[in-house]
């Protein structure tokens, strides 16, 4: 972190400050055998299902309206 400060890049300094603020969490991520990866995977799956469902109603409505249109008789 000291070496990163020497570059004097604002984004890099901000990153280093964030690590310093959460230094206990950073240390725990290396020493603990537990992680929240399983939970993050479940959340990602739920969000994917939610995204897929957004357009479903519109497609069904379009199909229903097309099938119920009266065909003009000649």
C-alpha positions in Angstrom: 0.0 0.0 0.0 2.9 2.3 0.6 4.3 1.7 -2.8 0.9 2.4 -4.4 0.8 5.8 -2.6 4.1 6.7 -4.3 2.4 6.7 -7.7 0.1 9.5 -6.6 -2.8 8.3 -8.8 -6.1 9.5 -7.3 -8.0 6.3 -8.1 -5.3 4.1 -6.7 -5.2 6.3 -3.5 -8.9 5.9 -3.1 -8.6 2.1 -3.4 -5.9 2.1 -0.8 -8.0 4.2 1.5 -10.9 1.8 1.1 -8.6 -1.1 2.1 -7.3 0.7 5.1 -10.9 1.5 6.3 -11.9 -2.2 6.0 -8.5 -3.7 7.0 -10.1 -6.2 9.4 -12.5 -7.5 6.7 -9.6 -7.8 4.2 -7.5 -9.8 6.7 -10.5 -12.1 7.5 -11.0 -12.8 3.8 -7.5 -14.4 3.7 -7.7 -16.2 7.1 -11.3 -17.4 7.2 -12.5 -20.5 5.3 -16.0 -19.1 5.0 -17.2 -16.9 2.2 -20.5 -15.5 0.9 -20.0 -17.0 -2.6 -22.9 -19.4 -2.3 -25.3 -16.6 -1.3 -24.1 -14.4 -4.1 -24.7 -17.2 -6.6 -28.3 -17.6 -5.4 -28.9 -13.9 -5.6 -27.5 -13.8 -9.1 -29.8 -16.7 -10.1 -32.9 -14.9 -8.7 -32.0 -11.7 -10.5 -31.6 -13.6 -13.8 -35.0 -15.2 -13.5 -36.5 -11.8 -12.7 -34.8 -10.2 -15.8 -36.1 -13.0 -18.0 -39.7 -12.5 -16.7 -39.9 -8.8 -17.7 -40.9 -9.3 -21.3 -43.0 -12.5 -20.9 -46.3 -10.8 -20.4 -45.9 -8.6 -23.5 -45.2 -11.6 -25.8 -48.2 -13.5 -24.4 -50.5 -10.5 -24.9 -49.3 -10.1 -28.5 -49.9 -13.7 -29.3 -53.4 -13.6 -27.8 -54.4 -10.4 -29.6 -53.2 -11.9 -32.9 -55.2 -15.1 -32.4 -58.4 -13.2 -31.5 -58.4 -10.8 -34.4 -61.3 -11.3 -36.7 -60.4 -12.1 -40.2 -62.3 -9.8 -42.6 -64.7 -11.8 -44.8 -64.9 -11.0 -48.5 
